[in-house]
Amino acid sequence: MKKIVLAVLAAVGVAVAGKKLQESKAEQALWAEATDTLPKN
């Protein structure tokens, strides 16, 4: 039973870490777009 609980907790931890990483990448892309320099004409 303990092994099952640990496996579930590990899976939840991996899912949360993946979601945080995805949110971080989205935030970084948003900042990169917002702070991009304007093209020179």
C-alpha distance matrix in Angstrom:
0.0 3.8 5.4 5.3 6.5 8.7 10.0 10.8 12.5 14.3 15.6 16.8 18.5 20.2 21.4 22.8 24.5 26.0 27.3 28.9 30.5 31.9 33.3 34.8 36.5 37.9 39.2 40.8 42.4 43.8 45.3 46.8 48.4 49.7 51.2 52.6 56.3 58.7 60.4 63.9 66.7
3.8 0.0 3.8 5.4 5.1 6.1 8.5 9.9 10.5 12.1 14.2 15.3 16.3 18.3 19.9 21.0 22.3 24.2 25.8 26.8 28.4 30.2 31.5 32.7 34.6 36.2 37.3 38.7 40.6 42.0 43.2 44.7 46.6 47.8 49.0 50.6 54.2 56.8 58.5 62.0 64.9
5.4 3.8 0.0 3.8 5.5 5.1 6.0 8.6 9.8 10.4 12.2 14.2 15.1 16.4 18.3 19.9 20.9 22.4 24.3 25.6 26.7 28.5 30.2 31.3 32.9 34.6 36.0 37.2 38.9 40.6 41.9 43.1 45.0 46.4 47.6 49.0 52.5 55.1 56.7 60.1 63.0
5.3 5.4 3.8 0.0 3.8 5.4 5.0 6.2 8.6 9.8 10.5 12.3 14.1 15.3 16.5 18.3 19.9 21.1 22.6 24.4 25.7 27.0 28.7 30.2 31.7 33.1 34.6 36.1 37.6 39.1 40.7 42.0 43.6 45.1 46.6 47.8 51.5 53.9 55.5 59.0 61.7
6.5 5.1 5.5 3.8 0.0 3.8 5.4 5.1 6.1 8.5 9.9 10.6 12.2 14.3 15.3 16.4 18.2 19.9 21.1 22.5 24.3 25.8 27.0 28.4 30.3 31.7 32.8 34.5 36.2 37.5 38.9 40.5 42.2 43.3 44.8 46.4 50.0 52.5 54.3 57.8 60.6
8.7 6.1 5.1 5.4 3.8 0.0 3.8 5.4 5.0 6.0 8.6 9.8 10.3 12.2 14.2 15.2 16.3 18.2 19.9 20.9 22.3 24.2 25.6 26.7 28.5 30.2 31.3 32.6 34.6 36.1 37.3 38.6 40.6 41.8 43.0 44.5 48.1 50.8 52.5 55.9 58.8
10.0 8.5 6.0 5.0 5.4 3.8 0.0 3.8 5.5 5.1 6.2 8.6 9.8 10.6 12.3 14.3 15.3 16.5 18.4 20.0 21.0 22.6 24.4 25.7 27.1 28.7 30.3 31.5 33.1 34.7 36.2 37.4 39.2 40.7 42.0 43.2 46.8 49.3 50.8 54.3 57.1
10.8 9.9 8.6 6.2 5.1 5.4 3.8 0.0 3.8 5.4 5.1 6.2 8.5 9.9 10.6 12.3 14.2 15.3 16.6 18.4 20.0 21.1 22.6 24.3 25.9 27.1 28.6 30.2 31.7 33.1 34.7 36.1 37.7 39.0 40.6 42.0 45.7 48.0 49.7 53.2 55.9
12.5 10.5 9.8 8.6 6.1 5.0 5.5 3.8 0.0 3.8 5.4 5.1 6.1 8.6 9.9 10.5 12.2 14.2 15.3 16.4 18.3 19.9 21.0 22.4 24.4 25.8 26.8 28.4 30.3 31.5 32.9 34.4 36.2 37.3 38.7 40.3 44.0 46.5 48.3 51.8 54.7
14.3 12.1 10.4 9.8 8.5 6.0 5.1 5.4 3.8 0.0 3.8 5.4 5.0 6.2 8.6 9.9 10.5 12.2 14.3 15.3 16.4 18.3 20.0 20.9 22.6 24.4 25.6 26.8 28.6 30.3 31.5 32.8 34.7 36.1 37.3 38.6 42.2 44.8 46.5 49.9 52.8
15.6 14.2 12.2 10.5 9.9 8.6 6.2 5.1 5.4 3.8 0.0 3.8 5.4 5.1 6.2 8.6 9.9 10.6 12.4 14.3 15.3 16.5 18.4 19.9 21.2 22.7 24.4 25.7 27.1 28.7 30.4 31.5 33.2 34.7 36.2 37.4 41.0 43.4 44.9 48.5 51.2
16.8 15.3 14.2 12.3 10.6 9.8 8.6 6.2 5.1 5.4 3.8 0.0 3.8 5.5 5.1 6.1 8.5 9.8 10.6 12.3 14.2 15.3 16.5 18.2 20.0 21.1 22.5 24.2 25.8 27.0 28.6 30.2 31.7 32.9 34.6 36.0 39.7 42.1 43.9 47.4 50.2
18.5 16.3 15.1 14.1 12.2 10.3 9.8 8.5 6.1 5.0 5.4 3.8 0.0 3.8 5.4 5.2 6.1 8.5 9.9 10.6 12.2 14.2 15.4 16.4 18.4 20.0 21.0 22.4 24.4 25.7 26.9 28.4 30.3 31.5 32.8 34.3 37.9 40.5 42.4 45.9 48.8
20.2 18.3 16.4 15.3 14.3 12.2 10.6 9.9 8.6 6.2 5.1 5.5 3.8 0.0 3.8 5.5 5.1 6.1 8.6 9.9 10.5 12.2 14.2 15.2 16.5 18.4 19.9 20.9 22.5 24.3 25.7 26.8 28.7 30.2 31.4 32.6 36.2 38.8 40.3 43.8 46.7
21.4 19.9 18.3 16.5 15.3 14.2 12.3 10.6 9.9 8.6 6.2 5.1 5.4 3.8 0.0 3.8 5.5 5.1 6.2 8.7 9.9 10.6 12.3 14.2 15.5 16.6 18.4 20.0 21.2 22.6 24.5 25.7 27.2 28.7 30.3 31.5 35.2 37.5 39.1 42.7 45.4
22.8 21.0 19.9 18.3 16.4 15.2 14.3 12.3 10.5 9.9 8.6 6.1 5.2 5.5 3.8 0.0 3.8 5.4 5.1 6.2 8.6 9.9 10.6 12.2 14.3 15.4 16.4 18.3 20.0 21.1 22.6 24.2 25.8 26.9 28.5 30.1 33.8 36.2 38.1 41.7 44.5
24.5 22.3 20.9 19.9 18.2 16.3 15.3 14.2 12.2 10.5 9.9 8.5 6.1 5.1 5.5 3.8 0.0 3.8 5.5 5.1 6.2 8.6 9.9 10.5 12.4 14.3 15.2 16.4 18.4 19.9 21.0 22.4 24.4 25.7 26.8 28.3 31.9 34.5 36.3 39.8 42.7
26.0 24.2 22.4 21.1 19.9 18.2 16.5 15.3 14.2 12.2 10.6 9.8 8.5 6.1 5.1 5.4 3.8 0.0 3.8 5.5 5.1 6.2 8.6 9.8 10.6 12.4 14.2 15.3 16.6 18.4 20.1 21.0 22.7 24.4 25.8 26.8 30.5 32.9 34.4 38.0 40.7
27.3 25.8 24.3 22.6 21.1 19.9 18.4 16.6 15.3 14.3 12.4 10.6 9.9 8.6 6.2 5.1 5.5 3.8 0.0 3.8 5.4 5.1 6.2 8.5 9.9 10.6 12.2 14.2 15.4 16.5 18.4 19.9 21.2 22.5 24.3 25.6 29.4 31.6 33.4 37.0 39.7
28.9 26.8 25.6 24.4 22.5 20.9 20.0 18.4 16.4 15.3 14.3 12.3 10.6 9.9 8.7 6.2 5.1 5.5 3.8 0.0 3.8 5.4 5.1 6.1 8.6 9.9 10.4 12.1 14.2 15.2 16.4 18.2 20.0 20.9 22.3 24.0 27.7 30.2 32.3 35.8 38.6
30.5 28.4 26.7 25.7 24.3 22.3 21.0 20.0 18.3 16.4 15.3 14.2 12.2 10.5 9.9 8.6 6.2 5.1 5.4 3.8 0.0 3.8 5.5 5.0 6.2 8.7 9.8 10.5 12.3 14.2 15.4 16.4 18.4 19.9 21.0 22.2 25.8 28.4 30.2 33.6 36.6
31.9 30.2 28.5 27.0 25.8 24.2 22.6 21.1 19.9 18.3 16.5 15.3 14.2 12.2 10.6 9.9 8.6 6.2 5.1 5.4 3.8 0.0 3.8 5.4 5.2 6.3 8.7 9.9 10.6 12.4 14.4 15.3 16.6 18.4 20.1 21.0 24.7 26.9 28.6 32.2 34.8
33.3 31.5 30.2 28.7 27.0 25.6 24.4 22.6 21.0 20.0 18.4 16.5 15.4 14.2 12.3 10.6 9.9 8.6 6.2 5.1 5.5 3.8 0.0 3.8 5.4 5.1 6.1 8.6 9.9 10.5 12.4 14.2 15.4 16.4 18.3 19.8 23.6 25.8 27.8 31.4 34.2
34.8 32.7 31.3 30.2 28.4 26.7 25.7 24.3 22.4 20.9 19.9 18.2 16.4 15.2 14.2 12.2 10.5 9.8 8.5 6.1 5.0 5.4 3.8 0.0 3.8 5.4 5.1 6.1 8.6 9.8 10.6 12.2 14.3 15.3 16.4 18.0 21.7 24.3 26.4 29.8 32.8
36.5 34.6 32.9 31.7 30.3 28.5 27.1 25.9 24.4 22.6 21.2 20.0 18.4 16.5 15.5 14.3 12.4 10.6 9.9 8.6 6.2 5.2 5.4 3.8 0.0 3.8 5.4 5.0 6.1 8.6 9.9 10.4 12.3 14.2 15.3 16.2 19.8 22.3 24.0 27.5 30.4
37.9 36.2 34.6 33.1 31.7 30.2 28.7 27.1 25.8 24.4 22.7 21.1 20.0 18.4 16.6 15.4 14.3 12.4 10.6 9.9 8.7 6.3 5.1 5.4 3.8 0.0 3.8 5.4 5.1 6.2 8.7 9.8 10.6 12.3 14.3 15.3 19.1 21.1 22.9 26.6 29.2
39.2 37.3 36.0 34.6 32.8 31.3 30.3 28.6 26.8 25.6 24.4 22.5 21.0 19.9 18.4 16.4 15.2 14.2 12.2 10.4 9.8 8.7 6.1 5.1 5.4 3.8 0.0 3.8 5.5 5.1 6.3 8.6 9.9 10.5 12.2 14.1 17.8 20.1 22.5 26.0 28.8
40.8 38.7 37.2 36.1 34.5 32.6 31.5 30.2 28.4 26.8 25.7 24.2 22.4 20.9 20.0 18.3 16.4 15.3 14.2 12.1 10.5 9.9 8.6 6.1 5.0 5.4 3.8 0.0 3.8 5.4 5.2 6.1 8.6 9.8 10.5 12.0 15.6 18.3 20.4 23.8 26.9
42.4 40.6 38.9 37.6 36.2 34.6 33.1 31.7 30.3 28.6 27.1 25.8 24.4 22.5 21.2 20.0 18.4 16.6 15.4 14.2 12.3 10.6 9.9 8.6 6.1 5.1 5.5 3.8 0.0 3.8 5.5 5.0 6.2 8.6 10.0 10.4 14.1 16.3 18.1 21.7 24.5
43.8 42.0 40.6 39.1 37.5 36.1 34.7 33.1 31.5 30.3 28.7 27.0 25.7 24.3 22.6 21.1 19.9 18.4 16.5 15.2 14.2 12.4 10.5 9.8 8.6 6.2 5.1 5.4 3.8 0.0 3.8 5.4 5.2 6.1 8.6 10.0 13.7 15.5 17.8 21.4 24.0
45.3 43.2 41.9 40.7 38.9 37.3 36.2 34.7 32.9 31.5 30.4 28.6 26.9 25.7 24.5 22.6 21.0 20.1 18.4 16.4 15.4 14.4 12.4 10.6 9.9 8.7 6.3 5.2 5.5 3.8 0.0 3.8 5.4 5.0 6.0 8.3 11.8 14.3 17.0 20.3 23.3
46.8 44.7 43.1 42.0 40.5 38.6 37.4 36.1 34.4 32.8 31.5 30.2 28.4 26.8 25.7 24.2 22.4 21.0 19.9 18.2 16.4 15.3 14.2 12.2 10.4 9.8 8.6 6.1 5.0 5.4 3.8 0.0 3.8 5.5 5.3 5.9 9.5 12.2 14.4 17.7 20.8
48.4 46.6 45.0 43.6 42.2 40.6 39.2 37.7 36.2 34.7 33.2 31.7 30.3 28.7 27.2 25.8 24.4 22.7 21.2 20.0 18.4 16.6 15.4 14.3 12.3 10.6 9.9 8.6 6.2 5.2 5.4 3.8 0.0 3.8 5.6 5.3 8.9 10.5 12.7 16.2 18.9
49.7 47.8 46.4 45.1 43.3 41.8 40.7 39.0 37.3 36.1 34.7 32.9 31.5 30.2 28.7 26.9 25.7 24.4 22.5 20.9 19.9 18.4 16.4 15.3 14.2 12.3 10.5 9.8 8.6 6.1 5.0 5.5 3.8 0.0 3.8 5.7 8.7 10.3 13.4 16.6 19.3
51.2 49.0 47.6 46.6 44.8 43.0 42.0 40.6 38.7 37.3 36.2 34.6 32.8 31.4 30.3 28.5 26.8 25.8 24.3 22.3 21.0 20.1 18.3 16.4 15.3 14.3 12.2 10.5 10.0 8.6 6.0 5.3 5.6 3.8 0.0 3.8 6.3 9.0 12.2 15.0 18.2
52.6 50.6 49.0 47.8 46.4 44.5 43.2 42.0 40.3 38.6 37.4 36.0 34.3 32.6 31.5 30.1 28.3 26.8 25.6 24.0 22.2 21.0 19.8 18.0 16.2 15.3 14.1 12.0 10.4 10.0 8.3 5.9 5.3 5.7 3.8 0.0 3.8 6.4 8.9 12.1 15.2
56.3 54.2 52.5 51.5 50.0 48.1 46.8 45.7 44.0 42.2 41.0 39.7 37.9 36.2 35.2 33.8 31.9 30.5 29.4 27.7 25.8 24.7 23.6 21.7 19.8 19.1 17.8 15.6 14.1 13.7 11.8 9.5 8.9 8.7 6.3 3.8 0.0 3.8 6.4 8.8 12.3
58.7 56.8 55.1 53.9 52.5 50.8 49.3 48.0 46.5 44.8 43.4 42.1 40.5 38.8 37.5 36.2 34.5 32.9 31.6 30.2 28.4 26.9 25.8 24.3 22.3 21.1 20.1 18.3 16.3 15.5 14.3 12.2 10.5 10.3 9.0 6.4 3.8 0.0 3.8 6.4 9.2
60.4 58.5 56.7 55.5 54.3 52.5 50.8 49.7 48.3 46.5 44.9 43.9 42.4 40.3 39.1 38.1 36.3 34.4 33.4 32.3 30.2 28.6 27.8 26.4 24.0 22.9 22.5 20.4 18.1 17.8 17.0 14.4 12.7 13.4 12.2 8.9 6.4 3.8 0.0 3.8 6.4
63.9 62.0 60.1 59.0 57.8 55.9 54.3 53.2 51.8 49.9 48.5 47.4 45.9 43.8 42.7 41.7 39.8 38.0 37.0 35.8 33.6 32.2 31.4 29.8 27.5 26.6 26.0 23.8 21.7 21.4 20.3 17.7 16.2 16.6 15.0 12.1 8.8 6.4 3.8 0.0 3.8
66.7 64.9 63.0 61.7 60.6 58.8 57.1 55.9 54.7 52.8 51.2 50.2 48.8 46.7 45.4 44.5 42.7 40.7 39.7 38.6 36.6 34.8 34.2 32.8 30.4 29.2 28.8 26.9 24.5 24.0 23.3 20.8 18.9 19.3 18.2 15.2 12.3 9.2 6.4 3.8 0.0
